[in-house]
Amino acid sequence: MTQSVVRIDEATLFELLTVSSLFLVALFGTLIAYQAYRGYRRNDAQSMLYLAIGLLLLTLCPFVLNVAVTTLIDPERIVIALLENVSRLFGLVAITYSLYGHH
């Protein structure tokens, strides 16, 4: 049960680009979700709240899950991809509900 730690100065360009792109997706998704939440607060539009929640589940939560699971738990015992995909699925369901649900 040994974990491999990759130091930043030993990471390949591909690894750095992968982590950077995941971080940017989480950052921009969070910024857009915040704007949707502001729209919910300003206009009391329930659909904007579901849009904000969906965006967070689609972008920020998979990133946080990946980092938390690989940092705190042995990643071989837990299927990280399943957790990320479930979060993305719930995010898409929330966004779909924000567009087509009866509020």
C-alpha positions as CSV (number, residue, x, y, z in Angstrom):
1,M,0.0,0.0,0.0
2,T,2.6,2.5,-1.0
3,Q,1.6,5.7,-2.7
4,S,3.6,7.3,-5.4
5,V,4.2,11.0,-4.8
6,V,5.1,13.1,-7.8
7,R,6.9,16.2,-7.1
8,I,6.1,19.2,-9.3
9,D,9.7,19.5,-10.5
10,E,9.6,15.9,-11.6
11,A,6.2,16.0,-13.3
12,T,6.0,15.6,-17.1
13,L,4.6,18.3,-19.3
14,F,1.6,16.1,-20.0
15,E,0.9,15.7,-16.2
16,L,1.2,19.5,-15.6
17,L,-1.1,20.3,-18.6
18,T,-3.6,17.7,-17.4
19,V,-3.8,19.1,-13.8
20,S,-3.8,22.7,-15.1
21,S,-6.7,22.1,-17.4
22,L,-8.7,20.3,-14.7
23,F,-8.1,23.2,-12.4
24,L,-9.1,25.7,-15.0
25,V,-12.3,23.8,-15.8
26,A,-13.1,23.8,-12.0
27,L,-12.3,27.5,-11.7
28,F,-14.4,28.6,-14.7
29,G,-17.3,26.3,-13.8
30,T,-17.3,27.8,-10.3
31,L,-17.2,31.4,-11.6
32,I,-20.2,30.7,-14.0
33,A,-22.0,28.9,-11.1
34,Y,-21.5,31.9,-8.9
35,Q,-23.0,34.1,-11.6
36,A,-26.0,31.8,-11.9
37,Y,-26.4,31.9,-8.1
38,R,-26.3,35.7,-8.2
39,G,-29.0,35.6,-10.8
40,Y,-31.1,33.3,-8.5
41,R,-30.7,35.7,-5.6
42,R,-31.4,38.8,-7.7
43,N,-34.4,37.5,-9.5
44,D,-35.6,34.7,-7.2
45,A,-35.5,32.4,-10.2
46,Q,-35.4,28.8,-9.0
47,S,-34.1,27.6,-12.3
48,M,-30.9,29.6,-11.8
49,L,-30.3,27.9,-8.5
50,Y,-30.5,24.5,-10.2
51,L,-28.2,25.7,-12.9
52,A,-25.6,26.8,-10.3
53,I,-25.8,23.5,-8.5
54,G,-25.6,21.6,-11.7
55,L,-22.5,23.5,-12.8
56,L,-20.8,22.9,-9.5
57,L,-21.5,19.2,-9.7
58,L,-20.3,19.1,-13.3
59,T,-17.1,21.0,-12.9
60,L,-15.9,21.6,-9.3
61,C,-17.0,18.5,-7.5
62,P,-15.2,16.0,-9.8
63,F,-12.0,18.0,-9.4
64,V,-12.3,18.1,-5.6
65,L,-13.2,14.4,-5.5
66,N,-10.2,13.4,-7.6
67,V,-7.8,15.5,-5.5
68,A,-9.3,14.4,-2.1
69,V,-9.5,10.7,-3.0
70,T,-6.0,10.5,-4.4
71,T,-4.6,12.5,-1.5
72,L,-6.4,11.0,1.5
73,I,-7.4,7.5,0.4
74,D,-5.7,4.7,-1.4
75,P,-6.9,5.3,-5.0
76,E,-6.6,1.6,-5.9
77,R,-9.5,0.7,-3.5
78,I,-11.9,3.3,-4.8
79,V,-13.0,3.8,-8.3
80,I,-12.4,7.5,-8.8
81,A,-13.9,7.6,-12.2
82,L,-17.2,6.3,-10.9
83,L,-17.4,9.0,-8.3
84,E,-16.5,11.7,-10.8
85,N,-19.1,10.4,-13.3
86,V,-21.8,10.2,-10.7
87,S,-21.1,13.8,-9.8
88,R,-21.2,14.8,-13.5
89,L,-24.5,12.8,-14.0
90,F,-26.2,14.6,-11.1
91,G,-24.9,17.9,-12.4
92,L,-26.4,17.2,-15.8
93,V,-29.7,16.2,-14.2
94,A,-29.7,19.5,-12.2
95,I,-29.0,21.5,-15.4
96,T,-31.7,19.6,-17.3
97,Y,-34.2,20.3,-14.5
98,S,-33.2,24.0,-14.5
99,L,-34.1,24.1,-18.2
100,Y,-37.2,21.9,-18.3
101,G,-38.5,21.5,-14.7
102,H,-41.7,23.1,-13.4
103,H,-40.6,25.7,-10.9
